[in-house]
């Protein structure tokens, strides 16, 4: 039987600022509190305090399921800090960390409490917005983008570093066979578009647009030998 | 239609619902829903272009080649596959959804040697695609698909959420259009939406009611041209339209429909019937 890594667990919690556990050490209440604190710790990103990739993936799967049952809209945004490597190289890794923390804070402050904000990679974030309809998606993502753009981050010796981010998004896979992977892939594709089209941009997957424009109609009937005109 | 509840041909359970292949059945079990490759959603955008007629006769043509074929009336609420086949069963998809009857009870042999699963008029309440309906439909498709070599969805007209959802459960899409401008416009709108929302990159096309040979090819090229200009530039992989076939205007079609018989049963030697047999050979399997 391998030894219980209790000491290690308590140290990790203390390091994360969780020193007090309710109840007598060893009691049921205490163990419950310990497990809760460890779960909380393993769901959080250490640098920013946001949900980490693990927690995000669980939440995304839950959201796919919820959307399928309720038919409610939902938006997934993925966000990547522009030219982050350049910031790291120019100002150092501590400055890079500072930028990531500042972006995390900006995200939390410009979104609703019900939205899940996660740090899913080095300079990459993902946001799940439950109950966010197609009419609002663009405005929300744009608000986030502008908020980041308008907050130069002060790094060591008060040097302001301009920070921008590219954002891609896709609405919940309504009416479509749905998996968390497919949803993320669709949002990622839009992030790629935002990057490719010049960065500091929002690109959302176009919602189903069944409108056929007059230009499209013109080409559709152009040179077409109509059966009735013989 | 509920006034004529007696089936024209009493259902004989044996050929209607074959045993599932072990291999195919395992593909159906568990995990995220995957569209079955051998399910073809027959859709059209515009109504009245002969979508149900095409689906039923393609099914008959496929059944002749020895395949186990099922046509599912996916036009929940506004079904008319029953009219085309002259079948008015007592037990329908509605009864399966409500749990009153099993799937095996609702799958009937149709004239033409294939099986059908009809929606029934009680399905009107499912014309809104709620999460519950989606789950039921998806579970039903997963259960039934492995038992057949080919499944055709006769979807509703238009681009409603019901149509989009049922199409999403199919591996392949067949758009039925006529050379009429209104039909072309709606077919194009359907193709555009399927490309943008479902990542469809191959869409099959059957042109019905052509007045001269080669007109189907012309319609396909015309649609492809507009897709190339207005849809494909935004996509990594371009959408390609594959012409499955063209069916000529034929008085026999009208006659067969009036008699509520399959064209392939009533007048198998006619030009339209032969065109459908040729199209069936090219069906994506």
Contacts between the chains, C-beta under 8 A, distances in Angstrom:
chain1	res1	chain2	res2	distance
A	68	B	131	5.4
A	68	B	134	6.4
A	68	B	135	7.1
A	69	B	131	3.9
A	69	B	132	7.5
A	69	B	135	7.5
A	70	B	131	5.8
A	71	B	129	7.4
A	71	B	130	5.8
A	71	B	131	5.1
A	174	B	161	7.4
A	175	B	129	6.7
A	175	B	134	8.0
A	175	B	161	5.0
A	175	B	164	4.4
A	175	B	165	4.2
A	175	B	168	6.2
A	175	B	197	7.6
A	176	B	164	7.4
A	176	B	165	7.6
A	176	B	168	4.7
A	176	B	197	6.3
A	176	B	198	5.7
A	177	B	32	7.3
A	177	B	33	4.7
A	177	B	34	7.0
A	177	B	35	5.9
A	177	B	168	5.2
A	177	B	169	6.7
A	178	B	32	7.5
A	178	B	33	7.6
A	179	B	32	4.1
A	189	B	236	7.8
A	205	B	196	8.0
A	206	B	196	5.8
A	206	B	234	7.8
A	208	B	159	7.4
A	208	B	164	7.3
A	208	B	193	4.9
A	208	B	196	6.5
A	208	B	197	4.8
A	209	B	192	7.2
A	209	B	193	7.1
A	209	B	196	7.0
A	210	B	159	4.8
A	210	B	189	4.4
A	210	B	190	7.6
A	210	B	192	6.9
A	210	B	193	5.0
A	211	B	189	7.5
A	212	B	185	5.3
A	212	B	188	6.0
A	212	B	189	5.1
A	212	B	192	7.7
A	213	B	230	7.9
A	215	B	230	7.5
A	216	B	188	6.9
A	216	B	226	5.7
A	216	B	230	5.3
A	217	B	185	6.3
A	219	B	225	6.5
A	219	B	226	4.9
A	219	B	229	6.0
A	219	B	230	7.6
A	220	B	181	7.8
A	220	B	184	5.8
A	220	B	185	6.5
A	220	B	188	6.0
A	220	B	222	6.4
A	220	B	223	7.3
A	220	B	226	5.0
A	221	B	181	5.9
A	221	B	184	7.5
A	221	B	222	8.0
A	223	B	222	7.9
A	224	B	184	7.9
A	224	B	218	7.1
A	224	B	219	7.9
A	224	B	222	5.1
A	225	B	215	7.7
A	225	B	218	6.5
A	226	B	179	7.6
A	226	B	181	7.5
A	227	B	179	5.1
A	227	B	210	7.8
A	227	B	211	4.7
A	227	B	212	8.0
A	227	B	215	7.0
A	230	B	211	7.6
